[in-house]
Amino acid sequence: DSVDGGDKRRLLQEAIERIEMLAAPNEMNRWATGFYKLVSMVPFFNRIVTTNWDPFCERTLNILVPMVEGRDLSFWNDKKKQVLKIYGCITRPYTMVATREDYNNSITSNPLIWNKLRDLMATKLFVVIGYSMRDENFLSVFEEINTALGSLKGLTYAFDPNVTDEISTQWKAKYVQVIKGHAAGFMHELIEKLRK
């Protein structure tokens, strides 16, 4: 809000430039896409929800149309892997949730995307990776689904290498099993077991 009198264009331009640096074929790009390469090897991970603006997830998974705006959902295909981007995408800068005002209005300004998130949370097993689960919008939808489904809601799994017993117990009451560890290690193990 303070940069250039709240000029969002400059903020987005800086984000674009940083993501462009990560997009170049180099070590940083291998780091930025490495986890998605692991995800691409597991056929059961077919619905990915991300708060990231960058296009690395969908590009690594060979998904041409990520679900960013409500009108994109007309191309949702349950027979293919799908990416739901709840805070916009750098390839469509006008969709990016970048300011506090954007964030506060994101659920109401893009309701179909958030309804799709509700649908997925209510019907699919969720694995939360690389995400702190502190996002107020995400938590509000999560709580809404928990309240509506109660004990009928499926268990959610989350990876957190720094989780404490106290936090783990708090999440367990909300049907979340927190696994202490890094998701990349889990993915390597899972891929090896699937190969066997």
Disulfide bonds with the S-S distance in Angstrom:
none
